[in-house]
Amino acid sequence: MMNRRCKLQKKAGTVDAIGQPLDTWVDVVSFWGHIKVTSGYEIAKSDAVTEVNRINIRSRFMVAAFANAGMRVLHGDMVYNIEAIQPDTAGREHVDLVCEVLR
């Protein structure tokens, strides 16, 4: 059941007034998706414990035409970093965006 309104975003190659690169994100497409937590674990990073959650976001197949690893999905105030794209190439009905969330 795709009942969550999401936005697919990509990094924009912009610079500030003095020529320094900016990490800004721009919207690519909005879509309906189903968000499911598939796993979670903790890692030690910079002397702090970080929680990592693996998320699967399923949406209609057409989203595969826009999505790439390195992009991100927004749902509300949650940011999901896309790690891989898994399209349903046989049925062409859906695409799974394999994402990670660091907390």
N, C-alpha and C positions, 0 to 999 in steps of 0.2 A: 504494500500500500504506500504509494508515493504521496505523502501528506505534509512534507516540510518544504517551505519555499527557500531556495538556496540561490546564491550568486557565485558564478565562476569568475575568478579574477586572475589577471596576469600582471607581472611587473612591468612598469613603464620606464623606459630609458630617458628620464628627465634629469635636468641639472638645475641647480639654484642660480642666483644672480651672479655668483662669482665662479661658476663653472664646476662646482662640486656635485658629484652624482647623488641623486636622491632615491631612496627606496620608496617609491609610491606604487600603489596598486590601482588598476582601472578595471571596471566591470566589463566582462566579455559577453555573458549571457545569464539570464535568470531562468531557473528551471525548478520543477517539482522533483523531490527525491525522497528516498527512504534511508534513514541514517541508522546504522547498527554498529555497536561496539563489538569487535571480534576478539580482541585480547588487550591485556594491559600488563605492564611491568615497570620496575623501577631501575634506574641507572644512577651511578655516581658520576657527576659531572661538575668540575670546578669546585670540588670539596662540598658539594651539596647533592642531595638526593632529588632526582627529577623523575616524575611520573610520566610514562609514555603510554598513550592509548592508541591502538590500531582501530581504525574506523573504516567501515565499508559504506559508501554512499551509492545506492543504486538509483539510476534515472533512465529516462528514455534513451534509445540508441543514438539519437541525433546529437546528444551532448558529446559523444566521442569525436565528432568532427571539430569541436572547439577545444577540447581538453588536452593538456600535455602534463607530463611529470614536471614539477617545479612550479606549477600554478597552485592556486588555493581556492577553497570553497568557504564561503561565509554563510552561516545560519545564525541569525540573531547576533549575539556577541561572540559566538564561537568561531574560531579560525581553524580550518582543517587543511594541512599541507598535503598536496597530492604526491604520492610516491610512485604510483603505477596506475595504468589504465587497462582494464580487462573487459573488452567488448564481447558481446554475445554474437560472434561472427556467423554462427549457424542459423539462428533464428532472427537476428538483427532486431531484437525486441528491447534490449536493455544494455546498459554499460555499467560496470562497477568501478568506482573511483576508490582506490585503496589509499587511505590517508593516515596521517599521523598527527597526534595532538600532544604537545609538550606542556606540562604543568609544573 
